[in-house]
């Protein structure tokens, strides 16, 4: 049975046709997702899973959730008034 890291790289190779069909900015986002899966390879290696793609997707979702939590934290600290995500004031 291949290691998770080898399985992930094999999946990334299989996904290359899909990646090539994407627009340039989408290819960059796709590469970012695959890199997010690589970030948690150690945890995925210890997780007993018959399907390494589950671990890859879970790693990608984890990184997205961390980013959302950070954005929510920033909005809570300054009410969204820094202009990054909006003024924080109601429209109308």
HUNORNOR-V284604 format. One record per residue. N is the residue number from 0. RES is the residue in three letters. SS is DSSP state (H for helix, E for strand, C for the rest). PHI is phi in degrees with one decimal (* if undefined). D_CENTER is the distance of its C-alpha to the mean C-alpha in whole Angstrom. Layout:
# HUNORNOR-V284604
n: {N:N}
res: {RES:RES}
ss: {SS:SS}
phi: {PHI:PHI}
d_center: {D_CENTER:D_CENTER}
This chain:
# HUNORNOR-V284604
n: {0:1:2:3:4:5:6:7:8:9:10:11:12:13:14:15:16:17:18:19:20:21:22:23:24:25:26:27:28:29:30:31:32:33:34:35:36:37:38:39:40:41:42:43:44:45:46:47:48:49:50:51:52:53:54:55:56:57:58:59:60:61:62:63:64:65:66:67:68:69:70:71:72:73:74:75:76:77:78:79:80:81:82:83:84:85:86:87:88:89:90:91}
res: {UNK:UNK:UNK:UNK:UNK:UNK:UNK:UNK:UNK:UNK:UNK:UNK:UNK:UNK:UNK:UNK:UNK:UNK:UNK:UNK:UNK:UNK:UNK:UNK:UNK:UNK:UNK:UNK:UNK:UNK:UNK:UNK:UNK:UNK:UNK:UNK:UNK:UNK:UNK:UNK:UNK:UNK:UNK:UNK:UNK:UNK:UNK:UNK:UNK:UNK:UNK:UNK:UNK:UNK:UNK:UNK:UNK:UNK:UNK:UNK:UNK:UNK:UNK:UNK:UNK:UNK:UNK:UNK:UNK:UNK:UNK:UNK:UNK:UNK:UNK:UNK:UNK:UNK:UNK:UNK:UNK:UNK:UNK:UNK:UNK:UNK:UNK:UNK:UNK:UNK:UNK:UNK}
ss: {C:C:C:H:H:H:H:H:H:H:H:H:H:H:C:H:H:H:H:H:H:C:C:H:H:H:H:H:H:H:H:H:H:H:H:H:H:H:H:C:H:H:H:H:H:H:C:C:C:C:C:H:H:H:H:H:H:H:H:H:H:H:H:H:H:H:H:H:H:H:H:H:H:H:H:H:H:H:C:C:C:C:C:C:C:C:C:C:C:C:C:C}
phi: {*:-70.2:-68.0:-59.9:-59.6:-67.0:-64.3:-63.9:-64.8:-64.9:-61.9:-59.7:-66.3:-66.1:-82.4:-59.9:-61.6:-61.0:-60.3:-62.7:-79.6:-81.8:-68.3:-54.9:-65.8:-75.5:-63.9:-63.9:-65.9:-61.7:-59.2:-62.2:-62.9:-62.9:-65.0:-63.9:-64.9:-66.7:-61.7:-113.7:-61.9:-63.9:-64.8:-66.9:-65.5:-81.4:-75.9:-83.3:-142.4:-77.9:-121.2:-61.9:-65.2:-61.6:-64.4:-63.6:-64.9:-62.2:-64.4:-63.3:-63.7:-59.9:-65.6:-66.2:-63.9:-60.5:-64.3:-63.2:-61.5:-63.7:-63.9:-63.2:-62.0:-62.3:-64.3:-68.6:-75.2:-125.7:67.1:74.5:-84.3:-83.2:83.8:-68.0:-116.4:130.1:-80.4:81.7:-101.1:-65.5:-81.1:123.2}
d_center: {26:23:21:17:16:19:18:14:16:18:15:14:18:18:16:17:20:17:15:19:20:17:18:18:15:13:13:12:9:9:10:7:4:7:8:5:7:10:10:10:13:16:15:14:18:19:18:21:19:21:18:15:13:13:12:9:8:9:7:3:5:7:5:5:8:9:9:11:13:14:15:17:19:20:21:23:24:26:26:24:27:25:24:21:20:23:27:26:30:31:32:35}
